[in-house]
Each structure stands twice: as C-alpha cells, then as structure tokens.
Amino acid sequence: MRLTACALLAIAMNTASADIATIIPHPKEIRAIGKLAPLEGFRIIAHADERSQIGASEINERIASLGGKPLPVFTLKAPLPTGHAIIIAPCTASEIASELKRARIKVTPTDPGEQGYVIQPVESGANLRIFLVGSDSLGTLYAGVTLRQLIIKRGDNLFLQLATVRDYPDFKYRQIGTPFCEPLRLNWYEVLKAERKGDIKRARELAREWVAFQKRYFDWMLRAKINFAWNSTNIRPGDAPDDTTVVRAALKEVHEYGLARGIESMAGDTTAIGTYPQDKDNPDFKGIVLHRAHRRYFCWSRLEYHRRRARRAAKWLADAGYTGYFLHSTDGGGWQNPELWNDRCSLCRRTYRDDRARADATVFGIYYREIKRLIPNIKFVAVVYPYSGRYLDQDYIYEQAAAMMGEGETARKVAQQTVNKLAKFFQRLNELLPRDIFVCVRECERRHMDLIRRAWKGRRFHIYYEYAYWKGWRPYFITTPLWTKTLFYPAYKDILYGSTSIIGWNEMTQLLGAECAWNVNRSGAREFSSWAWRAIGAKL
C-alpha cells in the first residue's frame, strides 16, 4: 500500500490531488476528521522565529502552486484574534500557552520530542483554528510541511483536509540520496571552469543559476523531511584550490538556506596525502602505502602533510558553510590487511610499532582539531576500515580463511585471532577518539550490528546504507529501504545515510528511504539480508 503511496506522492506533491495516505513520511498518528474546510477567509498566524515563518511560506507556496491566493500572514501575539486561523508556533511560545491548555493540546520539548509536532483543529463557536505546534523549531516547520500536503483543489476552490496529527521521526539524522549525481551537475563544472579562467563575472552568473537550482532541491528535501544532504562536490576539502571564491560563496548560500530549514550538509574527504602518479617522485613518499586501485598515497607518520590538508579542509568547509565532514581512512585490505596497515612505511613502524589505533587516532585528531576550531558544531565522521560488523563474526572470517587455506583447525585459529585483534583495535580506538566523533559503519544483519555496537561501546554511528549494491544492478526504484529497521537503535542519535548509489534523480527510492528512516517499523518493514542485498544487486 505505502509503495503505491510513494508513487502517488511523487505526483501529489506537485498536483492538486492530496490524500492522507500519500503523506511521506507518513505521520505516526493521523486521523481525518472527515470534512473539508474551505481555505477562503483563513489567515496564518506564525511565531516570529525563522522556522515558523518558513512553515507559513510552505503553506502559501502550496496554495499559490494550486492557483490560489496566498493567505495573509501575521506574527503571533497574545491574545489570538477571532476568525479562522492556522497557528504555527513551537510549544515553548508563551503566546499560545493558555490556548493549548484550554484545548487540551499536549506538546512539550520531550513529547512528541525532537523534531516532533502536533496538528490539532479546534472549533470555538464560529472560529476554526488549526494549531501546528512543534516540540522544537524543526518540528514546528515539519508541521507546516505536513499541513501543505493536506491542501487540495476541488474545481476552482481550495480546501483543507482536517486531520489530527501527532508525529516524530525514528532516525533523527536522515541523509538520503546522492545529490551530487544530479543537482550539483547542472552547471557546477562550468562555474568552476569560469572562475579558474578568471572570468569572475561569468562564474557569478552561472553560480546564481546553480544556487537557484540547488535551493529547489533543498525545498524538495524539506518536504520529504530529509535533514542531512550529502552535498559533497568533486573537490576534496583537504585539496581544495584557492581560486574558488565564487563556488565557496555559492555553496555557503545554499547551505545556509538549508540550515534555516533544518538541513545540514556534509562533504567527503580522505586521509590520502598524495596522488599517483603526480607525486610518485616525491622523496617523502618513498616506501609509504600506495593504494593502487584508488591511486593515492597514505601515511600515518608524515604528519605535516596531514596538518596542511587539515587546515585547508577546515577553511573550505567553513567558507562553504558545511556542518558535516566525512573523513575516510585507507579503504581496503580486507580482513587480512585492514587499511593496508601491514604495508606501512618504516617511519610508521618506528613511530607506532603495531598500534594501529594510536596511528588512526593521531591522524583523525589532526583533522578534528583544525575543523572543530573553525566549526565548533561540526558533525565529524571517521571512516575506519573495516566498517562492517561481519568482520567481528568468527564464523564469517572462518569461511574466508578456509577458502584460502582449507577447512580445519588452522583456519579456525586464524579466524579467532583476527576477530579478537579487530575487536581490541575498535575498543582502543573508541577510547582514543573524542566522544562526539561519529564512526562510519556499513549495512549488515542485526547480529553483526550488535557485534560492532559492542566493540564501539557508546559511540554514535554514521550508518552508510547503500540501497543498491554499487557493483551490480542499480535500478531506478528499489525497495531495500524497507530493511532500514535493522539499523535503528533508539538509544543512539545515529546518522542514517541512505545512498541511492546511482547517477540520476531516482526520487522514488529517495522517498521510500525518507519514509523508512522516519518510520522504521512501518508496514512492510523487514530485516536486512546481506544475501538478498547482493542477489538484488547481481549483474544481469
């Protein structure tokens, strides 16, 4: 049923039709009162805070898109005026305290809670008031986003489907989709090209077009209640060129627009200190790790390179208005040689001996401190290899070892030693990293999620869930977001990154991802299956 609703919403978000069943993410509790209220004669009374005002704008944007006349907007003051009104305010607004008490509308900062809201129609004589009240400012805005989907057109007239709503999200950080695959490519490269040529006037003209397009995309994310954007560009923050003043300003304008709507933005980077073959003759790189597939150089002991990259990354992120940073360590080596640690240089061996946790903590710490200095509220994600809980499953490692050396006691001992060493590595690194750093983990079965949770005790995760296995078949629409429930732990404020892993808009998969991040136990939810995930992604 809700999969059909996904399809309907893709249409309903931009047409005159509306139905409670098409609201995505679907509210936790919603009940139609059973009648339509003509919008004529209504006014919007919004709290003075920015997100309440944006909520009012969202309602009026919907009305205008249906050919109606936007409703007059007034700033909330006590007492409320008589007449029909849509009232938008956080629960802490003193101007509505007595009205909420009189109408027995219960909303507090903890009930429904973070990003939660209530919509409650209240009739008082000839007056009809629709209260949109959030537990916080973002919940208040989300109430406006939900109400806009209850506005419909019948003939030449606009109506509001009256309903009571009580809603809140499961995952508090919902990072869905891969926007650089499409929205950033509108004319992003042309902006870069013009600026690097020194044609600043042309670069700014192109940047205005790009910013306008990006803002429309962020509006779409708001209406799907997606609150974190993977807005990483082709520029790695640690290698960001200096001649990018125009693109930095453009990114900042977009990201500030998003933040006003509760949407943060994240950029991806790597701890690589050089590129092959450009840096192959650098004498400092002699004997250090070369990731041949990625054509990049890595080292844990040449710290001045990391310090320079960290300063450059911090400035890029701050100039461009990012509040999220995803820093990837050496990506590879499998269970036998994670992060290619066994290939480290002689200086790394002297500096750290065999203490990979201290080496990783040293490198991550350099970037963390530089970025935190400029962006105190940064959400810093450390990508530590391996990032799957399967590597803590002795049976799984035994299968890998047995495939190489044959079944038997030797393979079992190797599996046990591998799992024990990795668990100790995670536990030690967990102690060394600052507590507010998120650690990236990948999609896996619940038993494997439990294993990696225990190893990273108390640590919040950035959960990278690739909806379609990127090496295989990546359809336009896939239902794997229904497995999101496996990855949800109510006690942790994790970031869910639902990656569509495909070039293209594929809004259907993004909408289902948004639905399942908000409602992990929705109808049709299933447990994640690694076998099924790879089978779905198999090449045809």
PyMOL commands that set and color helices and strands:
alter all, ss='L'
color gray80, all
select helices_A, chain A and resi 2-12+20-22+50-65+94-103+137-148+179-181+183-185+188-197+200-223+237-239+245-260+283-285+303-320+338-343+346-352+356-374+389-392+394-405+409-432+446-455+480-487+507-518+530-536
alter helices_A, ss='H'
color red, helices_A
select strands_A, chain A and resi 29-38+43-46+73-75+85-90+117-124+127-134+151-154+157-167+173-176+228-230+264-270+274-275+289-291+296-298+324-328+379-383+438-442+461-466+495-499
alter strands_A, ss='S'
color yellow, strands_A
deselect
rebuild
show_as cartoon
